[in-house]
Amino acid sequence: MSDTLAQAFDDQITLEFEASMTYRQLAIEVDVRDLPGMASWLRHQADEEIVHANKFIDHMVDRDMHPAIGAIAKPEITCENVLDVFQAALDHERKVSEAIRTLYRTAEAEGDLDSRPLLNWFLEEQIEEESTVSEIIGRLELIKDDGPGLLRLDAELGQRPVETTENTQA
């Protein structure tokens, strides 16, 4: 793996940890609004971002590289309502998606065939991530300020199963 590609992977690892912190802050934003189901869903997303970082770390270690986590800034989030929370989540997912596409392009330019399976998995994963958050936003737009609808969505999102932050899939 070239130094250029190794740095790009380090940058992606850092971005995945940043995504985790962003989701943690978003979880706080809904938790203070007494929506524990949504808070749980967002905390699960935060944990999933750590799994993603671990996948990149494992890939580099398996290739005798020494991954390094960069500086992670405090999440700058302003949310007036629950829709803003999930819009911020979608905006961040789009940022991560573009970063993965850029990483893929870098790997291609460097002729690094060994990164393709991992990066292909991430390209598909990001489509799913954006779609899921977009669906939640669509439902929130339908609900608007309807308390029972919001509580129903909160309960539904709270049903998401809890998983580990360890990389359980290759």
C-alpha positions as CSV (number, residue, x, y, z in Angstrom):
1,M,0.0,0.0,0.0
2,S,1.4,3.4,-1.0
3,D,1.9,6.2,1.5
4,T,-0.7,8.2,-0.3
5,L,-3.3,5.4,0.1
6,A,-2.3,4.7,3.7
7,Q,-2.9,8.3,4.5
8,A,-6.3,8.2,2.8
9,F,-7.2,5.1,4.9
10,D,-6.1,6.9,8.1
11,D,-8.3,9.9,7.1
12,Q,-11.2,7.5,6.6
13,I,-10.7,5.9,9.9
14,T,-10.7,9.3,11.6
15,L,-13.9,10.2,9.7
16,E,-15.6,7.1,10.9
17,F,-14.7,7.9,14.5
18,E,-16.0,11.5,13.8
19,A,-19.2,10.0,12.5
20,S,-19.5,8.0,15.8
21,M,-19.1,11.2,17.8
22,T,-21.7,13.0,15.6
23,Y,-24.2,10.3,16.2
24,R,-23.5,10.4,19.9
25,Q,-24.2,14.1,20.0
26,L,-27.4,13.6,17.9
27,A,-28.5,10.9,20.4
28,I,-28.1,13.5,23.2
29,E,-30.2,16.0,21.2
30,V,-33.2,13.6,21.1
31,D,-32.6,12.2,24.6
32,V,-33.1,15.7,26.1
33,R,-36.3,15.8,24.1
34,D,-37.5,12.7,26.0
35,L,-37.3,10.4,22.9
36,P,-35.4,7.4,24.2
37,G,-36.1,5.2,21.2
38,M,-34.6,7.6,18.8
39,A,-31.7,8.2,21.2
40,S,-31.1,4.4,21.3
41,W,-31.2,4.2,17.5
42,L,-28.7,7.0,17.1
43,R,-26.4,5.5,19.8
44,H,-26.6,2.2,17.8
45,Q,-25.5,4.2,14.7
46,A,-22.6,5.6,16.7
47,D,-21.5,2.1,17.6
48,E,-21.9,1.0,14.0
49,E,-19.5,3.8,12.9
50,I,-16.9,2.3,15.3
51,V,-17.4,-1.1,13.6
52,H,-16.7,0.7,10.3
53,A,-13.5,2.2,11.6
54,N,-12.5,-1.2,12.9
55,K,-13.0,-2.7,9.4
56,F,-10.6,-0.1,7.9
57,I,-8.1,-0.6,10.8
58,D,-8.2,-4.4,10.3
59,H,-7.7,-4.0,6.6
60,M,-4.6,-2.0,7.1
61,V,-3.2,-4.2,9.9
62,D,-3.7,-7.3,7.7
63,R,-1.6,-5.6,5.1
64,D,1.2,-4.8,7.5
65,M,0.4,-1.1,7.8
66,H,0.2,0.9,11.0
67,P,-3.1,2.8,11.0
68,A,-3.3,6.1,12.9
69,I,-6.3,8.0,14.2
70,G,-6.2,11.7,13.5
71,A,-7.6,14.6,15.5
72,I,-11.4,14.5,15.9
73,A,-13.2,17.8,16.3
74,K,-16.1,18.3,18.6
75,P,-19.4,17.8,16.6
76,E,-20.8,21.2,15.7
77,I,-24.6,20.5,15.7
78,T,-27.5,22.8,16.0
79,C,-31.0,21.2,16.2
80,E,-34.2,23.0,16.6
81,N,-36.3,19.9,16.3
82,V,-36.1,16.1,15.7
83,L,-36.2,16.6,11.9
84,D,-33.0,18.7,12.2
85,V,-31.4,15.9,14.1
86,F,-32.0,13.4,11.3
87,Q,-31.2,15.9,8.6
88,A,-27.8,16.4,10.4
89,A,-27.4,12.6,10.4
90,L,-28.1,12.4,6.6
91,D,-25.7,15.3,5.9
92,H,-23.0,13.5,7.7
93,E,-23.7,10.2,6.0
94,R,-23.4,12.0,2.6
95,K,-20.1,13.4,3.7
96,V,-18.9,9.8,4.6
97,S,-20.2,8.5,1.3
98,E,-18.3,11.0,-0.7
99,A,-15.1,10.3,1.4
100,I,-15.5,6.6,0.6
101,R,-15.9,7.3,-3.1
102,T,-12.8,9.5,-2.9
103,L,-10.9,6.7,-1.1
104,Y,-12.0,4.3,-3.8
105,R,-10.8,6.6,-6.5
106,T,-7.5,6.9,-4.7
107,A,-7.1,3.1,-4.4
108,E,-7.9,2.8,-8.2
109,A,-5.4,5.5,-9.1
110,E,-2.7,3.7,-7.0
111,G,-3.6,0.4,-8.6
112,D,-4.5,-1.1,-5.3
113,L,-6.7,-4.1,-6.2
114,D,-6.6,-5.5,-2.6
115,S,-8.8,-2.7,-1.3
116,R,-11.6,-3.3,-3.8
117,P,-13.6,-5.9,-1.8
118,L,-13.6,-3.7,1.3
119,L,-14.4,-0.5,-0.5
120,N,-17.2,-2.2,-2.6
121,W,-18.7,-3.3,0.7
122,F,-18.6,0.3,2.0
123,L,-20.1,1.7,-1.2
124,E,-23.1,-0.6,-0.8
125,E,-23.3,0.1,3.0
126,Q,-23.4,3.9,2.4
127,I,-26.3,3.5,0.0
128,E,-28.2,1.6,2.7
129,E,-27.2,4.2,5.4
130,E,-28.4,7.2,3.4
131,S,-31.6,5.4,2.4
132,T,-32.5,4.5,6.0
133,V,-32.0,8.0,7.3
134,S,-33.8,9.4,4.3
135,E,-36.8,7.2,5.1
136,I,-36.8,8.4,8.7
137,I,-36.7,12.0,7.5
138,G,-39.6,11.3,5.1
139,R,-41.7,9.9,8.0
140,L,-40.8,12.9,10.2
141,E,-41.9,15.2,7.5
142,L,-45.3,13.4,7.4
143,I,-45.6,13.5,11.2
144,K,-44.6,17.1,11.6
145,D,-45.6,18.1,15.2
146,D,-48.0,15.2,15.7
147,G,-47.2,14.0,19.2
148,P,-48.7,10.5,18.9
149,G,-47.0,10.0,15.5
150,L,-43.6,11.1,16.9
151,L,-44.0,8.8,19.9
152,R,-44.9,5.9,17.6
153,L,-41.8,6.5,15.5
154,D,-39.7,6.8,18.7
155,A,-41.0,3.5,19.9
156,E,-40.3,1.8,16.5
157,L,-36.8,3.1,16.3
158,G,-36.2,2.0,19.9
159,Q,-36.8,-1.6,18.8
160,R,-33.5,-1.8,16.9
161,P,-31.5,-4.7,18.2
162,V,-28.3,-4.0,20.1
163,E,-25.1,-5.3,18.5
164,T,-21.4,-5.2,19.3
165,T,-18.9,-2.7,18.1
166,E,-16.5,-5.4,17.2
167,N,-16.1,-6.3,13.6
168,T,-18.2,-9.5,13.3
169,Q,-18.4,-9.6,9.5
170,A,-15.4,-9.9,7.1
